Amino acid sequence: MLDETVKLTLKDAAQKLTGPKKRAFMAKVAEDYFGGSARQAETHLG
């Protein structure tokens, strides 16, 4: 689905955020790249 470079960039950005900002970022990633599925985002990004 996403290439490894994009996955690493998203993971790095998520690690640098905390609390509500991190949750909002991950929700946006799930919406944009995984059809809104948090489960698919977790499967692909960890």
N, C-alpha and C positions, 0 to 999 in steps of 0.2 A: 504494500500500500504506500508507505512513505519510505524514501531511501534512508540509509543509515545516518547520513549527515544531518538531515532534517530531524530525525529522532534524537540524535545527540544534542542538537541545538535546543529543542523543546525541553528535554530533560534538564539541561544546564540552566535554562531560564527558570524552570519550575523550582529547582533547588535553591535558587537565589531569592525566591519570594517566600513570604511566610503568611500564615493566617488567611484572612479573607481575600487578599490580593492573589495568593497562590490558588485558592479555590476558584476564583473568578477566571484566572488565566487558564486553568485546566478545563473549566467548563467551556470556555471559548474554543479551546483546542478541540474538545470533543464535538462541539457543534460544527466547527469548520471542516474538520478532517474525518470524523467518524460518525457522521449523521446524527449527532446528539447522543450517541451511546457511550456512557462512561465506562461500561464494561469492555467495549472494544478498545477504547483508548487505553485502559489499564492493561489489556492483553498485549497490545502492541508497544506501549511505552513503559510499562512496569509501574 
